[in-house]
Amino acid sequence: MKIVIKFIAISTIILFSSALGAQQFSRYTSVVNTPTAFTIGHGTYQFGYKGYHEGGAEFKTSVGLTDILNIGVSFDIEHAVGQHKIRPHVPGVIAKIKFTDGTEMFPISVAAGYDSFYMGLTKETGGSGSEETEPAEWDDAITSPEGDKDSFYTYNQMIYGPYLVVTKPIYVLDEEQHISFGIRTPVQPEYVPDDTSYFVSLDIPLGGYFALKGEVERLYWNFSRLDQVLFNGGIRYNIFAKVGLELDIIVEKEHGVNRVVRVEYTDEF
C-alpha cells in the first residue's frame, strides 16, 4: 500500500511540474506551416524534426541569442524515408527578430525573419496559375507505379524565404489564444515573386499539455488562385516541458491531405 501511495505521489509531482514547465512554452514560434511573432528566450535552444509527404524530412535547430533574436539552420532531405531516391537539399540559414512583444497599451507582437516552409506539391509558372507539365528533367523518384512520368513536384520540399508576421493574443474563457497574420515570399531554391502570399493562423493552448492549431495559407493578393489555398490543422502534446509531439495535416484541393509529424525538443544552456 505504501508503495502505491508513493507511486501516486511521485506521479502527481511529475505531472504537476510538467504542466508548469510546459506552460512556459505555450507561446509557440510557429503554428503548422506558418510562423508567429514569438521567439524562444535568451539562452534557449530548440531541435526539431518534421516528416512530410513521400518520406520527406526536415531537421531544424534554433538558438535564442537574445529574447528578441533567434538564429539557426534547417536541413531538408526529400524521400529520406521509403523506397524513393533520396534527395538532400542545400541547407538554409534561418533567423527571426522580434520588434515588439506587446504591452497593455499595444498588445501586439511584430516580427520578421527568414525561414523554411512547405508549399505543397504544385509548381506554378509565371503567376498564371497553370501547372508546369514539362519540366527540364523528370524526377525518377516520383513516377507512377506503371512507370509513367506523369508527376513532377518541384515544391515537394522545404522552401525558404523572408516573412513579416503580426501576432495578437485574444482571450476566451480567461485563457490566452493567439491569432497571427503575415506575408512571405519564396526565394530558395528559386525566387518566385508571383508566389508571394498571405497567411492567417490561430493557436489555442489548452493548459500546459495540449494545443490546437489551425491556419489558412497561400492566399494571394488578387484571390485569383483560390484552388491553391492550403487549409492546415494540428494538435500538439507537450511532454515534461521540453518535448513537443505534433500531428498536423496540410490540405490541398487537388492533391488531398498531406500528413505531417513534428517533434521538437526545447531546453536551455
Backbone as numpy.savetxt, mean C-alpha at the origin, in Angstrom:
# Nx Ny Nz CAx CAy CAz Cx Cy Cz
-4.82 -26.09 39.23 -5.65 -24.89 39.23 -4.78 -23.63 39.23
-3.72 -23.66 40.06 -2.83 -22.49 40.12 -2.16 -22.26 38.77
-1.81 -23.35 38.09 -1.18 -23.22 36.78 -2.13 -22.55 35.80
-3.40 -22.95 35.84 -4.41 -22.38 34.95 -4.56 -20.89 35.22
-4.63 -20.51 36.50 -4.78 -19.11 36.88 -3.57 -18.29 36.40
-2.37 -18.84 36.59 -1.17 -18.14 36.13 -1.18 -17.96 34.61
-1.60 -19.01 33.91 -1.66 -18.93 32.45 -2.63 -17.85 32.00
-3.79 -17.79 32.62 -4.80 -16.78 32.27 -4.27 -15.39 32.57
-3.61 -15.23 33.72 -3.09 -13.91 34.11 -2.01 -13.44 33.14
-1.08 -14.35 32.80 -0.01 -14.00 31.87 -0.57 -13.66 30.49
-1.55 -14.46 30.04 -2.16 -14.21 28.74 -2.86 -12.86 28.71
-3.55 -12.52 29.81 -4.25 -11.24 29.89 -3.28 -10.08 29.84
-2.16 -10.20 30.57 -1.15 -9.13 30.58 -0.56 -8.95 29.18
-0.25 -10.06 28.52 0.33 -9.99 27.17 -0.63 -9.34 26.20
-1.90 -9.75 26.23 -2.89 -9.18 25.32 -3.13 -7.71 25.60
-3.18 -7.34 26.89 -3.40 -5.94 27.25 -2.22 -5.08 26.79
-1.00 -5.60 27.01 0.19 -4.87 26.58 0.22 -4.73 25.06
-0.19 -5.79 24.38 -0.20 -5.74 22.93 -1.17 -4.70 22.42
-2.34 -4.62 23.06 -3.34 -3.65 22.63 -2.83 -2.24 22.81
-2.17 -1.97 23.95 -1.64 -0.63 24.18 -0.55 -0.29 23.18
0.34 -1.26 22.93 1.42 -1.01 22.00 0.94 -0.85 20.58
-0.03 -1.69 20.19 -0.53 -1.61 18.82 -1.21 -0.30 18.54
-1.81 0.30 19.58 -2.49 1.57 19.40 -1.51 2.65 18.94
-0.23 2.53 19.29 0.75 3.52 18.89 0.91 3.56 17.36
0.62 2.45 16.69 0.82 2.38 15.26 -0.51 2.40 14.51
-1.58 2.92 15.13 -2.89 2.95 14.50 -2.98 4.03 13.43
-2.01 4.96 13.39 -1.94 5.93 12.30 -1.03 5.36 11.23
-1.62 4.67 10.29 -0.84 3.93 9.30 -0.28 4.84 8.23
0.89 4.46 7.72 1.54 5.27 6.68 0.96 5.01 5.30
0.15 3.95 5.18 -0.49 3.64 3.91 -1.83 2.97 4.19
-2.65 2.91 3.16 -3.95 2.23 3.30 -3.79 0.86 2.62
-4.36 0.65 1.45 -4.14 -0.59 0.72 -3.03 -0.40 -0.31
-3.26 0.56 -1.20 -2.29 0.80 -2.28 -2.00 2.29 -2.43
-2.41 3.06 -1.44 -2.20 4.51 -1.48 -1.61 4.97 -0.16
-0.88 6.09 -0.16 -0.26 6.58 1.08 -1.21 7.44 1.90
-0.88 7.60 3.16 -1.49 8.62 4.00 -0.42 9.68 4.26
-0.80 10.71 4.99 0.16 11.77 5.30 0.94 11.48 6.57
0.71 10.34 7.19 1.41 10.00 8.42 2.78 9.38 8.13
3.69 9.50 9.08 5.02 8.91 8.98 5.29 8.05 10.20
6.29 7.17 10.10 6.75 6.47 11.30 7.65 7.43 12.08
7.77 7.23 13.38 8.48 8.18 14.23 9.99 8.14 14.12
10.61 9.11 14.74 12.07 9.21 14.78 12.66 7.96 15.45
13.67 7.37 14.81 14.31 6.18 15.37 13.52 4.91 15.18
12.49 4.94 14.34 11.67 3.76 14.07 12.00 3.21 12.69
11.96 1.90 12.55 12.17 1.30 11.24 11.05 0.31 10.96
10.82 0.07 9.68 9.73 -0.81 9.28 10.15 -1.65 8.08
9.98 -2.97 8.21 10.20 -3.89 7.10 8.85 -4.39 6.62
8.69 -4.48 5.30 7.42 -4.93 4.77 7.58 -5.90 3.61
6.62 -6.79 3.49 6.51 -7.71 2.35 5.11 -7.60 1.79
5.01 -7.51 0.47 3.71 -7.48 -0.19 3.70 -8.51 -1.32
2.75 -9.42 -1.28 2.58 -10.40 -2.34 1.38 -10.03 -3.19
1.55 -10.02 -4.53 0.46 -9.61 -5.41 0.34 -10.57 -6.59
-0.33 -10.17 -7.64 -0.74 -11.00 -8.76 0.40 -11.85 -9.34
0.08 -13.12 -9.65 1.00 -14.06 -10.30 2.30 -14.24 -9.51
2.22 -14.25 -8.18 3.39 -14.51 -7.36 4.36 -13.37 -7.23
3.94 -12.15 -7.57 4.81 -10.99 -7.41 5.09 -10.70 -5.95
6.26 -10.15 -5.66 6.64 -9.86 -4.28 7.43 -8.56 -4.21
7.05 -7.72 -3.27 7.79 -6.49 -3.02 8.33 -6.51 -1.60
9.61 -6.18 -1.45 10.25 -6.07 -0.14 10.60 -4.60 0.07
10.13 -4.05 1.17 10.29 -2.61 1.39 10.75 -2.36 2.82
11.64 -1.39 2.98 12.06 -0.97 4.31 12.06 0.54 4.39
11.66 1.08 5.53 11.64 2.52 5.77 12.24 2.81 7.13
12.88 3.97 7.23 13.49 4.40 8.49 13.04 5.82 8.78
12.67 6.07 10.05 12.30 7.41 10.45 13.52 8.21 10.88
14.06 9.02 9.97 15.20 9.86 10.33 14.80 10.91 11.36
13.60 11.45 11.20 12.98 12.35 12.16 11.50 12.01 12.20
10.74 12.74 13.00 9.31 12.50 13.05 8.60 12.91 11.78
9.27 13.71 10.95 8.60 14.18 9.74 9.26 13.69 8.46
10.38 12.98 8.56 11.09 12.53 7.37 11.40 11.04 7.45
10.89 10.30 6.48 11.18 8.88 6.33 11.87 8.62 5.00
12.84 7.72 5.01 13.47 7.30 3.76 13.57 5.78 3.77
13.75 5.20 2.58 13.86 3.76 2.52 14.12 3.29 1.11
13.92 1.99 0.89 14.16 1.40 -0.42 13.15 0.28 -0.63
12.80 0.06 -1.89 11.85 -0.98 -2.26 12.46 -1.85 -3.36
12.26 -3.16 -3.25 12.77 -4.10 -4.25 11.63 -5.01 -4.68
11.34 -5.00 -5.96 10.18 -5.73 -6.49 10.64 -6.88 -7.38
10.05 -8.07 -7.17 10.36 -9.25 -7.99 9.06 -9.78 -8.56
8.91 -9.66 -9.86 7.72 -10.18 -10.52 7.83 -11.70 -10.66
6.74 -12.42 -10.35 6.70 -13.89 -10.41 7.72 -14.52 -9.47
7.92 -13.93 -8.30 8.86 -14.50 -7.33 8.41 -15.87 -6.84
7.10 -16.10 -6.83 6.55 -17.38 -6.40 5.76 -17.97 -7.56
5.94 -19.24 -7.80 5.19 -19.89 -8.85 6.08 -20.44 -9.96
5.45 -20.82 -11.07 6.16 -21.50 -12.15 6.62 -20.54 -13.24
6.20 -19.28 -13.19 6.58 -18.34 -14.24 8.04 -17.91 -14.07
8.56 -17.32 -15.11 9.93 -16.83 -15.10 10.07 -15.64 -14.15
11.04 -15.71 -13.26 11.26 -14.65 -12.29 11.83 -13.41 -12.98
11.25 -12.24 -12.64 11.70 -10.99 -13.26 11.98 -9.95 -12.17
13.20 -9.86 -11.69 13.52 -8.81 -10.71 13.58 -7.45 -11.40
13.11 -6.43 -10.70 13.12 -5.08 -11.25 14.11 -4.20 -10.50
14.44 -3.09 -11.10 15.41 -2.18 -10.50 14.86 -1.65 -9.17
15.62 -1.75 -8.08 15.15 -1.21 -6.78 14.88 0.28 -6.89
13.97 0.74 -6.05 13.63 2.15 -6.05 13.79 2.76 -4.66
14.30 3.97 -4.61 14.40 4.71 -3.36 13.03 5.32 -3.04
12.63 5.28 -1.79 11.36 5.86 -1.37 11.61 6.88 -0.26
10.73 7.86 -0.17 10.88 8.90 0.84 9.55 9.58 1.08
9.39 10.15 2.27 8.19 10.92 2.61 8.56 12.02 3.58
8.06 13.22 3.31 8.24 14.34 4.24 6.86 14.88 4.61
6.64 15.06 5.89 5.36 15.53 6.40 5.48 17.01 6.73
4.64 17.83 6.11 4.70 19.27 6.30 3.98 19.73 7.56
2.89 19.07 7.90 2.15 19.39 9.12 1.49 18.14 9.65
1.45 18.01 10.96 0.84 16.85 11.61 -0.54 17.17 12.15
-0.99 18.40 11.91 -2.32 18.77 12.36 -2.33 19.36 13.76
-3.19 20.34 13.96 -3.39 20.97 15.26 -4.88 21.06 15.52
-5.25 21.54 16.71 -6.68 21.70 17.00 -7.33 22.69 16.05
-6.59 23.73 15.70 -7.12 24.75 14.80 -7.07 24.29 13.33
-6.11 23.41 13.02 -5.93 22.94 11.65 -5.64 21.44 11.68
-6.68 20.61 11.90 -6.47 19.17 12.11 -6.27 18.40 10.81
-5.32 18.84 10.03 -5.06 18.21 8.74 -3.56 17.96 8.60
-3.20 16.77 8.15 -1.81 16.44 7.88 -1.56 16.46 6.38
-0.42 17.03 5.99 -0.07 17.13 4.58 1.34 16.56 4.39
1.52 15.75 3.38 2.82 15.14 3.13 3.05 14.98 1.63
4.31 14.89 1.26 4.69 14.61 -0.12 5.76 13.54 -0.08
5.87 12.78 -1.15 6.86 11.73 -1.15 7.04 11.09 -2.51
7.84 10.04 -2.50 8.12 9.23 -3.68 8.05 7.79 -3.22
7.14 7.01 -3.82 6.90 5.67 -3.29 6.48 4.72 -4.39
6.38 3.45 -4.02 5.94 2.41 -4.95 4.43 2.22 -4.83
3.82 1.78 -5.91 2.40 1.45 -5.89 2.09 0.52 -7.05
0.95 -0.13 -6.99 0.56 -1.12 -7.99 -0.56 -0.54 -8.85
-0.38 -0.52 -10.17 -1.36 0.09 -11.05 -2.25 -0.91 -11.75
-2.25 -2.15 -11.31 -3.09 -3.14 -11.95 -2.39 -3.82 -13.10
-3.18 -4.27 -14.08 -2.65 -5.11 -15.15 -2.68 -4.45 -16.52
-3.29 -3.29 -16.65 -3.48 -2.70 -17.96 -2.42 -1.67 -18.28
-1.86 -1.73 -19.47 -0.91 -0.74 -19.95 -1.63 0.14 -20.96
-1.67 1.44 -20.71 -2.34 2.37 -21.61 -1.31 3.10 -22.46
-1.73 3.58 -23.60 -0.81 4.30 -24.49 -1.38 5.67 -24.81
-0.55 6.68 -24.62 -0.89 8.02 -25.05 -2.08 8.64 -24.39
-2.55 8.05 -23.28 -3.71 8.61 -22.60 -5.00 8.43 -23.37
-5.00 7.61 -24.40 -6.19 7.45 -25.23 -7.19 6.49 -24.62
-6.73 5.68 -23.64 -7.63 4.73 -23.02 -7.66 3.39 -23.73
-6.90 3.22 -24.77 -6.87 1.95 -25.48 -5.69 1.13 -25.00
-5.88 -0.19 -24.93 -4.82 -1.05 -24.43 -3.73 -1.25 -25.47
-2.51 -1.41 -24.98 -1.41 -1.72 -25.88 -1.48 -3.20 -26.21
-1.73 -3.54 -27.49 -1.94 -4.93 -27.88 -0.74 -5.52 -28.61
0.21 -4.72 -29.02 1.36 -5.23 -29.75 2.64 -4.65 -29.18
3.11 -5.18 -28.05 4.31 -4.65 -27.42 5.56 -4.99 -28.22
6.65 -4.32 -27.83 7.92 -4.54 -28.53 8.38 -5.98 -28.39
8.17 -6.57 -27.22 8.54 -7.98 -27.04 7.56 -8.60 -26.05
7.23 -9.86 -26.28 6.26 -10.53 -25.43 6.94 -11.07 -24.18
6.16 -11.10 -23.13 6.63 -11.69 -21.88 6.23 -13.15 -21.87
7.20 -14.04 -22.04 6.89 -15.47 -22.09 6.32 -16.00 -20.79
6.51 -15.23 -19.71 6.05 -15.72 -18.41 4.55 -15.64 -18.26
3.87 -14.91 -19.11 2.43 -14.73 -18.91 1.63 -15.08 -20.15
2.09 -16.07 -20.92 1.29 -16.56 -22.02 0.19 -17.46 -21.48
-0.81 -17.70 -22.30 -1.93 -18.52 -21.89 -1.51 -19.99 -21.83
-2.34 -20.85 -21.18 -2.00 -22.28 -21.11 -1.83 -22.91 -22.49
-2.52 -22.37 -23.52 -2.40 -22.93 -24.86 -1.16 -22.43 -25.58
-0.41 -21.52 -24.95 0.80 -21.02 -25.57 0.58 -19.76 -26.38
-0.66 -19.27 -26.45 -0.93 -18.06 -27.21 -0.43 -16.85 -26.43
0.23 -15.95 -27.14 0.75 -14.75 -26.49 -0.34 -13.68 -26.53
-1.37 -13.90 -25.72 -2.53 -13.02 -25.78 -2.59 -12.07 -24.61
-1.54 -12.03 -23.81 -1.54 -11.14 -22.65 -0.18 -10.48 -22.51
-0.18 -9.20 -22.24 1.07 -8.50 -21.97 0.77 -7.41 -20.96
1.23 -7.58 -19.73 0.88 -6.68 -18.65 2.12 -5.91 -18.20
2.37 -4.80 -18.83 3.51 -3.98 -18.46 3.38 -3.49 -17.02
2.15 -3.30 -16.55 1.95 -2.74 -15.22 1.79 -3.80 -14.14
2.07 -5.06 -14.43 2.02 -6.08 -13.40 3.33 -6.08 -12.61
3.62 -4.94 -11.99 4.80 -4.78 -11.15 4.59 -3.53 -10.31
5.51 -3.28 -9.42 5.41 -2.08 -8.61 5.92 -0.89 -9.42
5.13 0.17 -9.48 5.47 1.40 -10.19 5.91 2.42 -9.14
6.80 3.34 -9.52 7.28 4.36 -8.59 6.94 5.74 -9.12
6.67 6.64 -8.19 6.40 8.01 -8.61 6.14 8.92 -7.42
6.15 10.24 -7.66 5.90 11.22 -6.59 4.41 11.37 -6.31
4.10 11.84 -5.12 2.71 12.04 -4.73 2.60 13.18 -3.73
1.40 13.70 -3.61 1.03 14.67 -2.59 -0.25 14.18 -1.96
-0.30 14.14 -0.62 -1.47 13.57 0.05 -1.86 14.41 1.26
-3.15 14.47 1.50 -3.72 15.19 2.64 -4.55 14.19 3.45
-4.35 14.14 4.75 -5.08 13.23 5.63 -5.76 14.02 6.74
-7.03 13.71 6.96 -7.79 14.39 8.01 -8.44 13.36 8.93
-8.24 13.49 10.23 -8.95 12.61 11.16 -10.44 12.97 11.20
-11.26 11.95 11.32 -12.68 12.14 11.57 -13.04 11.28 12.78
-14.12 11.62 13.44 -14.45 10.94 14.68 -15.89 10.44 14.64
-16.03 9.12 14.71 -17.32 8.47 14.74 -17.36 7.57 15.97
-18.38 7.74 16.81 -18.51 6.95 18.05 -17.28 7.09 18.93
-16.75 8.31 19.01 -15.60 8.63 19.86 -14.32 7.90 19.47
-14.26 7.37 18.27 -13.06 6.73 17.77 -12.49 7.54 16.61
-11.17 7.46 16.42 -10.53 8.22 15.36 -10.38 7.39 14.09
-10.89 7.92 12.99 -10.68 7.34 11.67 -9.96 8.38 10.81
-9.49 7.96 9.64 -8.70 8.87 8.82 -9.14 8.79 7.37
-9.41 9.94 6.79 -9.73 10.02 5.38 -8.61 10.77 4.67
-8.17 10.25 3.53 -7.05 10.82 2.80 -7.42 10.99 1.34
-6.83 11.98 0.72 -6.95 12.12 -0.73 -5.67 12.74 -1.26
-5.34 12.42 -2.52 -4.09 12.91 -3.06 -3.97 12.67 -4.55
-2.79 12.95 -5.06 -2.50 12.83 -6.48 -1.10 12.26 -6.64
-0.88 11.45 -7.68 0.46 10.90 -7.92 0.65 10.62 -9.41
1.93 10.47 -9.79 2.30 10.28 -11.20 3.32 9.14 -11.31
3.13 8.18 -12.22 4.14 7.13 -12.42 5.33 7.66 -13.21
6.54 7.42 -12.71 7.75 7.87 -13.41 8.77 6.76 -13.60
8.67 5.66 -12.85 9.61 4.55 -12.97 8.81 3.25 -12.99
9.04 2.37 -13.96 10.15 2.35 -14.93 9.91 3.22 -16.16
8.73 3.85 -16.25 8.41 4.65 -17.42 7.60 5.86 -16.98
7.99 7.04 -17.43 7.26 8.27 -17.10 6.03 8.38 -18.00
4.85 8.33 -17.39 3.60 8.39 -18.14 2.75 9.51 -17.55
2.94 10.75 -17.98 2.20 11.87 -17.40 0.69 11.74 -17.57
0.24 11.07 -18.64 -1.20 10.91 -18.86 -1.84 9.99 -17.83
-1.02 9.24 -17.08 -1.55 8.36 -16.04 -1.50 9.02 -14.66
-1.26 10.31 -14.60 -1.38 11.04 -13.34 -2.83 10.91 -12.86
-3.01 10.48 -11.62 -4.36 10.18 -11.16 -4.54 10.58 -9.71
-5.80 10.60 -9.29 -6.18 10.95 -7.93 -6.60 9.70 -7.17
-6.58 9.80 -5.85 -7.05 8.70 -5.01 -7.71 9.27 -3.75
-8.60 8.48 -3.17 -9.23 8.83 -1.91 -9.35 7.55 -1.09
-9.12 7.64 0.21 -9.09 6.44 1.04 -9.65 6.71 2.42
-9.99 5.62 3.10 -10.49 5.69 4.48 -9.95 4.50 5.24
-9.34 4.75 6.40 -8.95 3.64 7.27 -9.60 3.82 8.63
-10.05 2.69 9.17 -10.83 2.68 10.41 -10.15 1.77 11.41
-9.30 2.29 12.30 -8.71 1.46 13.35 -9.79 0.99 14.32
-9.77 -0.29 14.64 -10.73 -0.87 15.59 -9.96 -1.28 16.84
-9.80 -0.33 17.77 -8.97 -0.59 18.93 -7.53 -0.68 18.50
-6.76 -1.52 19.18 -5.36 -1.64 18.85 -5.03 -2.81 17.95
-6.00 -3.68 17.74 -5.71 -4.92 17.02 -6.06 -4.88 15.55
-7.25 -4.38 15.21 -7.75 -4.49 13.86 -7.91 -3.13 13.21
-7.95 -3.15 11.89 -8.25 -1.94 11.11 -8.92 -2.37 9.81
-9.94 -1.63 9.42 -10.58 -1.82 8.13 -10.10 -0.71 7.20
-9.85 -1.07 5.93 -9.31 -0.10 4.99 -10.07 -0.17 3.67
-10.27 0.98 3.06 -10.91 1.03 1.76 -10.40 2.23 0.97
-10.38 2.13 -0.35 -9.90 3.24 -1.16 -10.38 3.11 -2.60
-10.39 4.24 -3.27 -10.67 4.31 -4.71 -9.50 5.04 -5.34
-8.90 4.46 -6.37 -7.74 5.09 -7.00 -7.82 5.01 -8.51
-6.82 5.59 -9.18 -6.81 5.74 -10.64 -8.02 6.54 -11.11
-8.29 7.63 -10.40 -9.33 8.58 -10.83 -8.65 9.68 -11.64
-9.01 9.81 -12.90 -8.38 10.79 -13.77 -9.20 12.09 -13.79
-8.51 13.18 -14.04 -9.10 14.51 -13.86 -10.35 14.73 -14.72
-10.40 14.13 -15.92 -11.56 14.35 -16.78 -12.58 13.21 -16.73
-12.34 12.22 -15.86 -13.24 11.08 -15.68 -13.54 10.35 -16.99
-12.54 10.33 -17.88 -12.75 9.71 -19.19 -12.44 8.22 -19.19
-11.80 7.71 -18.12 -11.40 6.30 -18.09 -11.93 5.63 -16.82
-13.24 5.73 -16.64 -13.84 5.17 -15.43 -13.74 3.66 -15.38
-13.56 3.00 -16.54 -13.43 1.55 -16.55 -12.09 1.10 -15.95
-11.16 2.04 -15.75 -9.86 1.70 -15.18 -9.74 2.02 -13.69
-10.80 2.51 -13.10 -10.76 2.84 -11.67 -10.58 1.57 -10.85
-9.75 1.66 -9.80 -9.52 0.54 -8.90 -10.28 0.76 -7.60
-10.98 -0.27 -7.15 -11.68 -0.25 -5.87 -11.00 -1.27 -4.96
-10.40 -0.79 -3.88 -9.60 -1.65 -3.02 -10.15 -1.69 -1.61
-9.95 -2.81 -0.95 -10.36 -2.95 0.44 -9.45 -3.92 1.16
-9.45 -3.86 2.49 -8.60 -4.77 3.23 -8.90 -4.75 4.72
-8.33 -5.72 5.41 -8.42 -5.81 6.86 -7.04 -6.11 7.42
-6.70 -5.47 8.50 -5.37 -5.60 9.11 -5.51 -6.11 10.54
-4.57 -6.96 10.93 -4.50 -7.47 12.30 -3.09 -7.23 12.83
-3.00 -6.56 13.96 -1.71 -6.26 14.58 -1.39 -7.27 15.68
-0.16 -7.78 15.67 0.26 -8.78 16.65 1.38 -8.20 17.51
1.15 -8.10 18.82 2.18 -7.64 19.75 2.80 -6.30 19.33
2.00 -5.44 18.76 2.38 -4.06 18.43 3.39 -3.94 17.29
4.12 -4.99 17.00 5.21 -4.88 16.05 4.92 -5.50 14.68
4.06 -6.49 14.65 3.80 -7.22 13.41 2.38 -6.96 12.95
2.23 -6.55 11.70 0.92 -6.35 11.12 0.70 -7.30 9.97
-0.41 -8.03 10.01 -0.79 -8.93 8.92 -2.00 -8.33 8.21
-1.95 -8.29 6.89 -3.00 -7.61 6.16 -3.41 -8.43 4.94
-4.72 -8.55 4.75 -5.29 -9.18 3.56 -6.07 -8.12 2.80
-5.70 -7.91 1.54 -6.31 -6.86 0.73 -6.81 -7.42 -0.58
-7.69 -6.67 -1.22 -8.12 -6.97 -2.58 -8.02 -5.70 -3.40
-7.59 -5.84 -4.65 -7.56 -4.75 -5.61 -8.47 -5.18 -6.76
-9.53 -4.43 -6.99 -10.56 -4.84 -7.94 -10.49 -3.99 -9.20
-10.27 -4.65 -10.34 -10.30 -4.01 -11.64 -11.50 -4.53 -12.43
-12.16 -3.64 -13.12 -13.37 -4.02 -13.87 -13.07 -5.11 -14.88
-11.97 -4.95 -15.63 -11.66 -5.89 -16.70 -11.00 -7.16 -16.21
-10.11 -7.04 -15.22 -9.29 -8.19 -14.82 -9.74 -8.83 -13.51
-10.78 -8.32 -12.89 -11.31 -8.96 -11.70 -10.56 -8.61 -10.44
-10.51 -9.57 -9.51 -9.97 -9.34 -8.18 -8.53 -9.82 -8.08
-7.67 -8.96 -7.57 -6.28 -9.29 -7.30 -6.12 -9.36 -5.79
-5.80 -10.53 -5.28 -5.64 -10.71 -3.83 -4.20 -10.36 -3.43
-4.10 -9.57 -2.39 -2.80 -9.07 -1.93 -2.60 -9.45 -0.47
-1.41 -9.90 -0.14 -1.03 -10.21 1.25 0.11 -9.28 1.64
0.01 -8.69 2.82 1.08 -7.80 3.27 1.43 -8.13 4.73
2.73 -8.13 5.00 3.25 -8.34 6.35 4.21 -7.19 6.65
4.04 -6.55 7.80 4.92 -5.45 8.20 5.44 -5.67 9.61
6.71 -5.38 9.78 7.35 -5.44 11.11 7.86 -4.07 11.44
7.44 -3.52 12.58 7.81 -2.17 13.00 8.48 -2.22 14.38
9.60 -1.55 14.52 10.30 -1.53 15.80 11.13 -0.26 15.88
11.80 -0.09 17.00 12.65 1.08 17.22 14.09 0.67 17.41
15.02 1.56 17.03 16.45 1.29 17.23 16.79 1.34 18.72
